[in-house]
């Protein structure tokens, strides 16, 4: 599913914008054959958040923001801090 989330601007205090997602990096498969799924797994979505309004649910994967592909949590944090 492709979803677009309207991300509010950072607050006046300089805090990162609130999207309402908790993400994690995951690998799937067995020890014999690990398969990297790509993107970041949505661990949870905050009720009433922009992410929930966009239809994002726990278990979904965020693979890119705009044209930037995501595979690590530090990339997500850098996007929110920009």
MARRO-536507 format. One record per atom (N, C-alpha, C): residue in one letter; atom name; x, y, z. Coordinates in nm, 2 decimals. Example, Ala and Ser with C-alpha at 12.3 -4.5 7.8 and 13.67 -1.06 7.14 Angstrom:
2
<r><res>a</res><atom>N</atom><xx>1.32</xx><yy>-0.57</yy><zz>0.78</zz></r>
<r><res>a</res><atom>CA</atom><xx>1.23</xx><yy>-0.45</yy><zz>0.78</zz></r>
<r><res>a</res><atom>C</atom><xx>1.32</xx><yy>-0.33</yy><zz>0.78</zz></r>
<r><res>s</res><atom>N</atom><xx>1.28</xx><yy>-0.22</yy><zz>0.71</zz></r>
<r><res>s</res><atom>CA</atom><xx>1.37</xx><yy>-0.11</yy><zz>0.71</zz></r>
<r><res>s</res><atom>C</atom><xx>1.29</xx><yy>0.00</yy><zz>0.79</zz></r>
//
This chain:
82
<r><res>x</res><atom>N</atom><xx>0.08</xx><yy>-0.12</yy><zz>0.00</zz></r>
<r><res>x</res><atom>CA</atom><xx>0.00</xx><yy>0.00</yy><zz>0.00</zz></r>
<r><res>x</res><atom>C</atom><xx>0.09</xx><yy>0.12</yy><zz>0.00</zz></r>
<r><res>x</res><atom>N</atom><xx>0.06</xx><yy>0.22</yy><zz>-0.09</zz></r>
<r><res>x</res><atom>CA</atom><xx>0.13</xx><yy>0.34</yy><zz>-0.08</zz></r>
<r><res>x</res><atom>C</atom><xx>0.04</xx><yy>0.44</yy><zz>0.00</zz></r>
<r><res>x</res><atom>N</atom><xx>0.10</xx><yy>0.50</yy><zz>0.09</zz></r>
<r><res>x</res><atom>CA</atom><xx>0.03</xx><yy>0.60</yy><zz>0.18</zz></r>
<r><res>x</res><atom>C</atom><xx>0.11</xx><yy>0.73</yy><zz>0.19</zz></r>
<r><res>x</res><atom>N</atom><xx>0.04</xx><yy>0.84</yy><zz>0.19</zz></r>
<r><res>x</res><atom>CA</atom><xx>0.10</xx><yy>0.96</yy><zz>0.21</zz></r>
<r><res>x</res><atom>C</atom><xx>0.06</xx><yy>1.02</yy><zz>0.35</zz></r>
<r><res>x</res><atom>N</atom><xx>0.16</xx><yy>1.06</yy><zz>0.43</zz></r>
<r><res>x</res><atom>CA</atom><xx>0.14</xx><yy>1.11</yy><zz>0.56</zz></r>
<r><res>x</res><atom>C</atom><xx>0.17</xx><yy>1.26</yy><zz>0.56</zz></r>
<r><res>x</res><atom>N</atom><xx>0.08</xx><yy>1.35</yy><zz>0.59</zz></r>
<r><res>x</res><atom>CA</atom><xx>0.11</xx><yy>1.49</yy><zz>0.61</zz></r>
<r><res>x</res><atom>C</atom><xx>0.19</xx><yy>1.51</yy><zz>0.74</zz></r>
<r><res>x</res><atom>N</atom><xx>0.31</xx><yy>1.55</yy><zz>0.73</zz></r>
<r><res>x</res><atom>CA</atom><xx>0.40</xx><yy>1.56</yy><zz>0.85</zz></r>
<r><res>x</res><atom>C</atom><xx>0.40</xx><yy>1.71</yy><zz>0.89</zz></r>
<r><res>x</res><atom>N</atom><xx>0.35</xx><yy>1.74</yy><zz>1.01</zz></r>
<r><res>x</res><atom>CA</atom><xx>0.35</xx><yy>1.88</yy><zz>1.05</zz></r>
<r><res>x</res><atom>C</atom><xx>0.50</xx><yy>1.93</yy><zz>1.07</zz></r>
<r><res>x</res><atom>N</atom><xx>0.52</xx><yy>2.06</yy><zz>1.05</zz></r>
<r><res>x</res><atom>CA</atom><xx>0.65</xx><yy>2.12</yy><zz>1.07</zz></r>
<r><res>x</res><atom>C</atom><xx>0.69</xx><yy>2.10</yy><zz>1.22</zz></r>
<r><res>x</res><atom>N</atom><xx>0.83</xx><yy>2.11</yy><zz>1.24</zz></r>
<r><res>x</res><atom>CA</atom><xx>0.88</xx><yy>2.10</yy><zz>1.37</zz></r>
<r><res>x</res><atom>C</atom><xx>0.82</xx><yy>2.21</yy><zz>1.46</zz></r>
<r><res>x</res><atom>N</atom><xx>0.81</xx><yy>2.18</yy><zz>1.59</zz></r>
<r><res>x</res><atom>CA</atom><xx>0.76</xx><yy>2.28</yy><zz>1.68</zz></r>
<r><res>x</res><atom>C</atom><xx>0.85</xx><yy>2.39</yy><zz>1.70</zz></r>
<r><res>x</res><atom>N</atom><xx>0.81</xx><yy>2.50</yy><zz>1.75</zz></r>
<r><res>x</res><atom>CA</atom><xx>0.89</xx><yy>2.62</yy><zz>1.77</zz></r>
<r><res>x</res><atom>C</atom><xx>1.01</xx><yy>2.59</yy><zz>1.87</zz></r>
<r><res>x</res><atom>N</atom><xx>0.99</xx><yy>2.49</yy><zz>1.95</zz></r>
<r><res>x</res><atom>CA</atom><xx>1.10</xx><yy>2.45</yy><zz>2.05</zz></r>
<r><res>x</res><atom>C</atom><xx>1.20</xx><yy>2.36</yy><zz>1.98</zz></r>
<r><res>x</res><atom>N</atom><xx>1.18</xx><yy>2.33</yy><zz>1.85</zz></r>
<r><res>x</res><atom>CA</atom><xx>1.28</xx><yy>2.26</yy><zz>1.77</zz></r>
<r><res>x</res><atom>C</atom><xx>1.27</xx><yy>2.11</yy><zz>1.78</zz></r>
<r><res>x</res><atom>N</atom><xx>1.16</xx><yy>2.06</yy><zz>1.84</zz></r>
<r><res>x</res><atom>CA</atom><xx>1.13</xx><yy>1.92</yy><zz>1.85</zz></r>
<r><res>x</res><atom>C</atom><xx>1.10</xx><yy>1.86</yy><zz>1.71</zz></r>
<r><res>x</res><atom>N</atom><xx>1.13</xx><yy>1.74</yy><zz>1.69</zz></r>
<r><res>x</res><atom>CA</atom><xx>1.09</xx><yy>1.67</yy><zz>1.56</zz></r>
<r><res>x</res><atom>C</atom><xx>0.94</xx><yy>1.67</yy><zz>1.54</zz></r>
<r><res>x</res><atom>N</atom><xx>0.90</xx><yy>1.68</yy><zz>1.42</zz></r>
<r><res>x</res><atom>CA</atom><xx>0.75</xx><yy>1.67</yy><zz>1.39</zz></r>
<r><res>x</res><atom>C</atom><xx>0.69</xx><yy>1.54</yy><zz>1.44</zz></r>
<r><res>x</res><atom>N</atom><xx>0.56</xx><yy>1.54</yy><zz>1.48</zz></r>
<r><res>x</res><atom>CA</atom><xx>0.49</xx><yy>1.43</yy><zz>1.52</zz></r>
<r><res>x</res><atom>C</atom><xx>0.42</xx><yy>1.36</yy><zz>1.41</zz></r>
<r><res>x</res><atom>N</atom><xx>0.46</xx><yy>1.23</yy><zz>1.38</zz></r>
<r><res>x</res><atom>CA</atom><xx>0.40</xx><yy>1.15</yy><zz>1.28</zz></r>
<r><res>x</res><atom>C</atom><xx>0.31</xx><yy>1.05</yy><zz>1.34</zz></r>
<r><res>x</res><atom>N</atom><xx>0.35</xx><yy>0.99</yy><zz>1.45</zz></r>
<r><res>x</res><atom>CA</atom><xx>0.27</xx><yy>0.89</yy><zz>1.52</zz></r>
<r><res>x</res><atom>C</atom><xx>0.31</xx><yy>0.75</yy><zz>1.48</zz></r>
<r><res>x</res><atom>N</atom><xx>0.43</xx><yy>0.73</yy><zz>1.44</zz></r>
<r><res>x</res><atom>CA</atom><xx>0.48</xx><yy>0.59</yy><zz>1.41</zz></r>
<r><res>x</res><atom>C</atom><xx>0.60</xx><yy>0.55</yy><zz>1.50</zz></r>
<r><res>x</res><atom>N</atom><xx>0.60</xx><yy>0.43</yy><zz>1.54</zz></r>
<r><res>x</res><atom>CA</atom><xx>0.72</xx><yy>0.37</yy><zz>1.60</zz></r>
<r><res>x</res><atom>C</atom><xx>0.77</xx><yy>0.27</yy><zz>1.51</zz></r>
<r><res>x</res><atom>N</atom><xx>0.89</xx><yy>0.28</yy><zz>1.46</zz></r>
<r><res>x</res><atom>CA</atom><xx>0.95</xx><yy>0.19</yy><zz>1.36</zz></r>
<r><res>x</res><atom>C</atom><xx>1.06</xx><yy>0.11</yy><zz>1.42</zz></r>
<r><res>x</res><atom>N</atom><xx>1.08</xx><yy>-0.01</yy><zz>1.35</zz></r>
<r><res>x</res><atom>CA</atom><xx>1.20</xx><yy>-0.09</yy><zz>1.39</zz></r>
<r><res>x</res><atom>C</atom><xx>1.26</xx><yy>-0.15</yy><zz>1.27</zz></r>
<r><res>x</res><atom>N</atom><xx>1.39</xx><yy>-0.19</yy><zz>1.28</zz></r>
<r><res>x</res><atom>CA</atom><xx>1.46</xx><yy>-0.26</yy><zz>1.17</zz></r>
<r><res>x</res><atom>C</atom><xx>1.43</xx><yy>-0.41</yy><zz>1.19</zz></r>
<r><res>x</res><atom>N</atom><xx>1.40</xx><yy>-0.48</yy><zz>1.08</zz></r>
<r><res>x</res><atom>CA</atom><xx>1.38</xx><yy>-0.62</yy><zz>1.10</zz></r>
<r><res>x</res><atom>C</atom><xx>1.44</xx><yy>-0.70</yy><zz>0.99</zz></r>
<r><res>x</res><atom>N</atom><xx>1.48</xx><yy>-0.82</yy><zz>1.03</zz></r>
<r><res>x</res><atom>CA</atom><xx>1.52</xx><yy>-0.93</yy><zz>0.93</zz></r>
<r><res>x</res><atom>C</atom><xx>1.42</xx><yy>-1.04</yy><zz>0.94</zz></r>
<r><res>x</res><atom>N</atom><xx>1.40</xx><yy>-1.11</yy><zz>0.84</zz></r>
<r><res>x</res><atom>CA</atom><xx>1.31</xx><yy>-1.22</yy><zz>0.84</zz></r>
<r><res>x</res><atom>C</atom><xx>1.38</xx><yy>-1.35</yy><zz>0.78</zz></r>
<r><res>x</res><atom>N</atom><xx>1.33</xx><yy>-1.46</yy><zz>0.82</zz></r>
<r><res>x</res><atom>CA</atom><xx>1.39</xx><yy>-1.58</yy><zz>0.77</zz></r>
<r><res>x</res><atom>C</atom><xx>1.45</xx><yy>-1.67</yy><zz>0.88</zz></r>
<r><res>x</res><atom>N</atom><xx>1.52</xx><yy>-1.77</yy><zz>0.84</zz></r>
<r><res>x</res><atom>CA</atom><xx>1.59</xx><yy>-1.86</yy><zz>0.93</zz></r>
<r><res>x</res><atom>C</atom><xx>1.74</xx><yy>-1.83</yy><zz>0.94</zz></r>
<r><res>x</res><atom>N</atom><xx>1.81</xx><yy>-1.89</yy><zz>1.03</zz></r>
<r><res>x</res><atom>CA</atom><xx>1.95</xx><yy>-1.88</yy><zz>1.03</zz></r>
<r><res>x</res><atom>C</atom><xx>2.02</xx><yy>-1.93</yy><zz>0.90</zz></r>
<r><res>x</res><atom>N</atom><xx>1.95</xx><yy>-2.02</yy><zz>0.84</zz></r>
<r><res>x</res><atom>CA</atom><xx>2.01</xx><yy>-2.08</yy><zz>0.71</zz></r>
<r><res>x</res><atom>C</atom><xx>1.99</xx><yy>-1.98</yy><zz>0.60</zz></r>
<r><res>x</res><atom>N</atom><xx>1.89</xx><yy>-1.90</yy><zz>0.59</zz></r>
<r><res>x</res><atom>CA</atom><xx>1.86</xx><yy>-1.82</yy><zz>0.48</zz></r>
<r><res>x</res><atom>C</atom><xx>1.79</xx><yy>-1.69</yy><zz>0.52</zz></r>
<r><res>x</res><atom>N</atom><xx>1.87</xx><yy>-1.59</yy><zz>0.57</zz></r>
<r><res>x</res><atom>CA</atom><xx>1.81</xx><yy>-1.47</yy><zz>0.61</zz></r>
<r><res>x</res><atom>C</atom><xx>1.77</xx><yy>-1.39</yy><zz>0.48</zz></r>
<r><res>x</res><atom>N</atom><xx>1.65</xx><yy>-1.33</yy><zz>0.49</zz></r>
<r><res>x</res><atom>CA</atom><xx>1.61</xx><yy>-1.25</yy><zz>0.38</zz></r>
<r><res>x</res><atom>C</atom><xx>1.58</xx><yy>-1.11</yy><zz>0.43</zz></r>
<r><res>x</res><atom>N</atom><xx>1.64</xx><yy>-1.01</yy><zz>0.38</zz></r>
<r><res>x</res><atom>CA</atom><xx>1.62</xx><yy>-0.87</yy><zz>0.42</zz></r>
<r><res>x</res><atom>C</atom><xx>1.50</xx><yy>-0.82</yy><zz>0.35</zz></r>
<r><res>x</res><atom>N</atom><xx>1.40</xx><yy>-0.77</yy><zz>0.42</zz></r>
<r><res>x</res><atom>CA</atom><xx>1.27</xx><yy>-0.73</yy><zz>0.37</zz></r>
<r><res>x</res><atom>C</atom><xx>1.28</xx><yy>-0.59</yy><zz>0.31</zz></r>
<r><res>x</res><atom>N</atom><xx>1.37</xx><yy>-0.51</yy><zz>0.36</zz></r>
<r><res>x</res><atom>CA</atom><xx>1.38</xx><yy>-0.37</yy><zz>0.31</zz></r>
<r><res>x</res><atom>C</atom><xx>1.29</xx><yy>-0.28</yy><zz>0.39</zz></r>
<r><res>x</res><atom>N</atom><xx>1.32</xx><yy>-0.16</yy><zz>0.40</zz></r>
<r><res>x</res><atom>CA</atom><xx>1.24</xx><yy>-0.06</yy><zz>0.47</zz></r>
<r><res>x</res><atom>C</atom><xx>1.24</xx><yy>-0.08</yy><zz>0.62</zz></r>
<r><res>x</res><atom>N</atom><xx>1.15</xx><yy>-0.01</yy><zz>0.69</zz></r>
<r><res>x</res><atom>CA</atom><xx>1.14</xx><yy>-0.02</yy><zz>0.83</zz></r>
<r><res>x</res><atom>C</atom><xx>1.00</xx><yy>-0.06</yy><zz>0.87</zz></r>
<r><res>x</res><atom>N</atom><xx>0.99</xx><yy>-0.16</yy><zz>0.96</zz></r>
<r><res>x</res><atom>CA</atom><xx>0.86</xx><yy>-0.21</yy><zz>1.00</zz></r>
<r><res>x</res><atom>C</atom><xx>0.79</xx><yy>-0.12</yy><zz>1.10</zz></r>
<r><res>x</res><atom>N</atom><xx>0.66</xx><yy>-0.09</yy><zz>1.07</zz></r>
<r><res>x</res><atom>CA</atom><xx>0.58</xx><yy>-0.01</yy><zz>1.17</zz></r>
<r><res>x</res><atom>C</atom><xx>0.55</xx><yy>-0.10</yy><zz>1.29</zz></r>
<r><res>x</res><atom>N</atom><xx>0.60</xx><yy>-0.07</yy><zz>1.40</zz></r>
<r><res>x</res><atom>CA</atom><xx>0.58</xx><yy>-0.14</yy><zz>1.52</zz></r>
<r><res>x</res><atom>C</atom><xx>0.44</xx><yy>-0.10</yy><zz>1.58</zz></r>
<r><res>x</res><atom>N</atom><xx>0.41</xx><yy>0.03</yy><zz>1.58</zz></r>
<r><res>x</res><atom>CA</atom><xx>0.29</xx><yy>0.08</yy><zz>1.63</zz></r>
<r><res>x</res><atom>C</atom><xx>0.25</xx><yy>0.21</yy><zz>1.57</zz></r>
<r><res>x</res><atom>N</atom><xx>0.12</xx><yy>0.24</yy><zz>1.58</zz></r>
<r><res>x</res><atom>CA</atom><xx>0.07</xx><yy>0.37</yy><zz>1.52</zz></r>
<r><res>x</res><atom>C</atom><xx>-0.01</xx><yy>0.43</yy><zz>1.63</zz></r>
<r><res>x</res><atom>N</atom><xx>0.02</xx><yy>0.56</yy><zz>1.66</zz></r>
<r><res>x</res><atom>CA</atom><xx>-0.05</xx><yy>0.63</yy><zz>1.76</zz></r>
<r><res>x</res><atom>C</atom><xx>-0.19</xx><yy>0.67</yy><zz>1.72</zz></r>
<r><res>x</res><atom>N</atom><xx>-0.29</xx><yy>0.64</yy><zz>1.80</zz></r>
<r><res>x</res><atom>CA</atom><xx>-0.43</xx><yy>0.68</yy><zz>1.77</zz></r>
<r><res>x</res><atom>C</atom><xx>-0.44</xx><yy>0.83</yy><zz>1.75</zz></r>
<r><res>x</res><atom>N</atom><xx>-0.52</xx><yy>0.87</yy><zz>1.64</zz></r>
<r><res>x</res><atom>CA</atom><xx>-0.54</xx><yy>1.01</yy><zz>1.61</zz></r>
<r><res>x</res><atom>C</atom><xx>-0.42</xx><yy>1.08</yy><zz>1.54</zz></r>
<r><res>x</res><atom>N</atom><xx>-0.32</xx><yy>1.00</yy><zz>1.51</zz></r>
<r><res>x</res><atom>CA</atom><xx>-0.20</xx><yy>1.06</yy><zz>1.45</zz></r>
<r><res>x</res><atom>C</atom><xx>-0.21</xx><yy>1.08</yy><zz>1.30</zz></r>
<r><res>x</res><atom>N</atom><xx>-0.12</xx><yy>1.16</yy><zz>1.24</zz></r>
<r><res>x</res><atom>CA</atom><xx>-0.12</xx><yy>1.17</yy><zz>1.09</zz></r>
<r><res>x</res><atom>C</atom><xx>-0.10</xx><yy>1.03</yy><zz>1.02</zz></r>
<r><res>x</res><atom>N</atom><xx>-0.02</xx><yy>0.94</yy><zz>1.08</zz></r>
<r><res>x</res><atom>CA</atom><xx>0.00</xx><yy>0.81</yy><zz>1.03</zz></r>
<r><res>x</res><atom>C</atom><xx>-0.13</xx><yy>0.73</yy><zz>1.03</zz></r>
<r><res>x</res><atom>N</atom><xx>-0.21</xx><yy>0.73</yy><zz>1.14</zz></r>
<r><res>x</res><atom>CA</atom><xx>-0.33</xx><yy>0.66</yy><zz>1.14</zz></r>
<r><res>x</res><atom>C</atom><xx>-0.43</xx><yy>0.72</yy><zz>1.04</zz></r>
<r><res>x</res><atom>N</atom><xx>-0.43</xx><yy>0.85</yy><zz>1.02</zz></r>
<r><res>x</res><atom>CA</atom><xx>-0.52</xx><yy>0.91</yy><zz>0.93</zz></r>
<r><res>x</res><atom>C</atom><xx>-0.49</xx><yy>0.87</yy><zz>0.78</zz></r>
<r><res>x</res><atom>N</atom><xx>-0.36</xx><yy>0.84</yy><zz>0.76</zz></r>
<r><res>x</res><atom>CA</atom><xx>-0.32</xx><yy>0.79</yy><zz>0.63</zz></r>
<r><res>x</res><atom>C</atom><xx>-0.35</xx><yy>0.64</yy><zz>0.60</zz></r>
<r><res>x</res><atom>N</atom><xx>-0.39</xx><yy>0.57</yy><zz>0.71</zz></r>
<r><res>x</res><atom>CA</atom><xx>-0.42</xx><yy>0.43</yy><zz>0.70</zz></r>
<r><res>x</res><atom>C</atom><xx>-0.31</xx><yy>0.34</yy><zz>0.72</zz></r>
<r><res>x</res><atom>N</atom><xx>-0.20</xx><yy>0.39</yy><zz>0.78</zz></r>
<r><res>x</res><atom>CA</atom><xx>-0.09</xx><yy>0.31</yy><zz>0.81</zz></r>
<r><res>x</res><atom>C</atom><xx>-0.12</xx><yy>0.23</yy><zz>0.94</zz></r>
<r><res>x</res><atom>N</atom><xx>-0.08</xx><yy>0.10</yy><zz>0.94</zz></r>
<r><res>x</res><atom>CA</atom><xx>-0.11</xx><yy>0.01</yy><zz>1.05</zz></r>
<r><res>x</res><atom>C</atom><xx>0.02</xx><yy>-0.06</yy><zz>1.10</zz></r>
<r><res>x</res><atom>N</atom><xx>0.02</xx><yy>-0.11</yy><zz>1.22</zz></r>
<r><res>x</res><atom>CA</atom><xx>0.13</xx><yy>-0.19</yy><zz>1.27</zz></r>
<r><res>x</res><atom>C</atom><xx>0.15</xx><yy>-0.31</yy><zz>1.18</zz></r>
<r><res>x</res><atom>N</atom><xx>0.28</xx><yy>-0.34</yy><zz>1.15</zz></r>
<r><res>x</res><atom>CA</atom><xx>0.31</xx><yy>-0.44</yy><zz>1.05</zz></r>
<r><res>x</res><atom>C</atom><xx>0.34</xx><yy>-0.40</yy><zz>0.91</zz></r>
<r><res>x</res><atom>N</atom><xx>0.29</xx><yy>-0.28</yy><zz>0.88</zz></r>
<r><res>x</res><atom>CA</atom><xx>0.32</xx><yy>-0.22</yy><zz>0.75</zz></r>
<r><res>x</res><atom>C</atom><xx>0.47</xx><yy>-0.19</yy><zz>0.74</zz></r>
<r><res>x</res><atom>N</atom><xx>0.53</xx><yy>-0.16</yy><zz>0.62</zz></r>
<r><res>x</res><atom>CA</atom><xx>0.67</xx><yy>-0.13</yy><zz>0.61</zz></r>
<r><res>x</res><atom>C</atom><xx>0.68</xx><yy>0.01</yy><zz>0.54</zz></r>
<r><res>x</res><atom>N</atom><xx>0.77</xx><yy>0.09</yy><zz>0.60</zz></r>
<r><res>x</res><atom>CA</atom><xx>0.80</xx><yy>0.22</yy><zz>0.53</zz></r>
<r><res>x</res><atom>C</atom><xx>0.93</xx><yy>0.20</yy><zz>0.46</zz></r>
<r><res>x</res><atom>N</atom><xx>0.92</xx><yy>0.20</yy><zz>0.32</zz></r>
<r><res>x</res><atom>CA</atom><xx>1.04</xx><yy>0.17</yy><zz>0.24</zz></r>
<r><res>x</res><atom>C</atom><xx>1.10</xx><yy>0.30</yy><zz>0.19</zz></r>
<r><res>x</res><atom>N</atom><xx>1.03</xx><yy>0.41</yy><zz>0.18</zz></r>
<r><res>x</res><atom>CA</atom><xx>1.09</xx><yy>0.53</yy><zz>0.13</zz></r>
<r><res>x</res><atom>C</atom><xx>1.00</xx><yy>0.65</yy><zz>0.18</zz></r>
<r><res>x</res><atom>N</atom><xx>1.07</xx><yy>0.76</yy><zz>0.19</zz></r>
<r><res>x</res><atom>CA</atom><xx>1.01</xx><yy>0.89</yy><zz>0.22</zz></r>
<r><res>x</res><atom>C</atom><xx>1.05</xx><yy>0.98</yy><zz>0.11</zz></r>
<r><res>x</res><atom>N</atom><xx>0.95</xx><yy>1.03</yy><zz>0.03</zz></r>
<r><res>x</res><atom>CA</atom><xx>0.98</xx><yy>1.10</yy><zz>-0.09</zz></r>
<r><res>x</res><atom>C</atom><xx>1.06</xx><yy>1.01</yy><zz>-0.18</zz></r>
<r><res>x</res><atom>N</atom><xx>1.18</xx><yy>1.04</yy><zz>-0.22</zz></r>
<r><res>x</res><atom>CA</atom><xx>1.26</xx><yy>0.96</yy><zz>-0.30</zz></r>
<r><res>x</res><atom>C</atom><xx>1.37</xx><yy>0.89</yy><zz>-0.22</zz></r>
<r><res>x</res><atom>N</atom><xx>1.37</xx><yy>0.90</yy><zz>-0.09</zz></r>
<r><res>x</res><atom>CA</atom><xx>1.48</xx><yy>0.85</yy><zz>-0.01</zz></r>
<r><res>x</res><atom>C</atom><xx>1.44</xx><yy>0.71</yy><zz>0.05</zz></r>
<r><res>x</res><atom>N</atom><xx>1.51</xx><yy>0.61</yy><zz>0.01</zz></r>
<r><res>x</res><atom>CA</atom><xx>1.49</xx><yy>0.47</yy><zz>0.06</zz></r>
<r><res>x</res><atom>C</atom><xx>1.54</xx><yy>0.46</yy><zz>0.20</zz></r>
<r><res>x</res><atom>N</atom><xx>1.46</xx><yy>0.39</yy><zz>0.28</zz></r>
<r><res>x</res><atom>CA</atom><xx>1.49</xx><yy>0.37</yy><zz>0.42</zz></r>
<r><res>x</res><atom>C</atom><xx>1.53</xx><yy>0.22</yy><zz>0.45</zz></r>
<r><res>x</res><atom>N</atom><xx>1.63</xx><yy>0.21</yy><zz>0.53</zz></r>
<r><res>x</res><atom>CA</atom><xx>1.67</xx><yy>0.07</yy><zz>0.58</zz></r>
<r><res>x</res><atom>C</atom><xx>1.72</xx><yy>0.08</yy><zz>0.72</zz></r>
<r><res>x</res><atom>N</atom><xx>1.74</xx><yy>0.20</yy><zz>0.77</zz></r>
<r><res>x</res><atom>CA</atom><xx>1.79</xx><yy>0.21</yy><zz>0.91</zz></r>
<r><res>x</res><atom>C</atom><xx>1.72</xx><yy>0.32</yy><zz>0.98</zz></r>
<r><res>x</res><atom>N</atom><xx>1.70</xx><yy>0.30</yy><zz>1.11</zz></r>
<r><res>x</res><atom>CA</atom><xx>1.63</xx><yy>0.40</yy><zz>1.20</zz></r>
<r><res>x</res><atom>C</atom><xx>1.70</xx><yy>0.53</yy><zz>1.20</zz></r>
<r><res>x</res><atom>N</atom><xx>1.83</xx><yy>0.54</yy><zz>1.19</zz></r>
<r><res>x</res><atom>CA</atom><xx>1.90</xx><yy>0.67</yy><zz>1.19</zz></r>
<r><res>x</res><atom>C</atom><xx>1.86</xx><yy>0.75</yy><zz>1.06</zz></r>
<r><res>x</res><atom>N</atom><xx>1.83</xx><yy>0.68</yy><zz>0.95</zz></r>
<r><res>x</res><atom>CA</atom><xx>1.78</xx><yy>0.76</yy><zz>0.83</zz></r>
<r><res>x</res><atom>C</atom><xx>1.64</xx><yy>0.82</yy><zz>0.86</zz></r>
<r><res>x</res><atom>N</atom><xx>1.55</xx><yy>0.75</yy><zz>0.93</zz></r>
<r><res>x</res><atom>CA</atom><xx>1.42</xx><yy>0.81</yy><zz>0.97</zz></r>
<r><res>x</res><atom>C</atom><xx>1.44</xx><yy>0.92</yy><zz>1.06</zz></r>
<r><res>x</res><atom>N</atom><xx>1.53</xx><yy>0.91</yy><zz>1.16</zz></r>
<r><res>x</res><atom>CA</atom><xx>1.55</xx><yy>1.02</yy><zz>1.25</zz></r>
<r><res>x</res><atom>C</atom><xx>1.61</xx><yy>1.14</yy><zz>1.18</zz></r>
<r><res>x</res><atom>N</atom><xx>1.70</xx><yy>1.12</yy><zz>1.09</zz></r>
<r><res>x</res><atom>CA</atom><xx>1.75</xx><yy>1.23</yy><zz>1.01</zz></r>
<r><res>x</res><atom>C</atom><xx>1.65</xx><yy>1.31</yy><zz>0.93</zz></r>
<r><res>x</res><atom>N</atom><xx>1.56</xx><yy>1.23</yy><zz>0.87</zz></r>
<r><res>x</res><atom>CA</atom><xx>1.45</xx><yy>1.29</yy><zz>0.79</zz></r>
<r><res>x</res><atom>C</atom><xx>1.36</xx><yy>1.38</yy><zz>0.88</zz></r>
<r><res>x</res><atom>N</atom><xx>1.33</xx><yy>1.33</yy><zz>1.00</zz></r>
<r><res>x</res><atom>CA</atom><xx>1.24</xx><yy>1.41</yy><zz>1.09</zz></r>
<r><res>x</res><atom>C</atom><xx>1.31</xx><yy>1.53</yy><zz>1.15</zz></r>
<r><res>x</res><atom>N</atom><xx>1.44</xx><yy>1.52</yy><zz>1.16</zz></r>
<r><res>x</res><atom>CA</atom><xx>1.52</xx><yy>1.63</yy><zz>1.22</zz></r>
<r><res>x</res><atom>C</atom><xx>1.54</xx><yy>1.74</yy><zz>1.11</zz></r>
<r><res>x</res><atom>N</atom><xx>1.53</xx><yy>1.71</yy><zz>0.98</zz></r>
<r><res>x</res><atom>CA</atom><xx>1.56</xx><yy>1.81</yy><zz>0.88</zz></r>
<r><res>x</res><atom>C</atom><xx>1.46</xx><yy>1.91</yy><zz>0.87</zz></r>
//
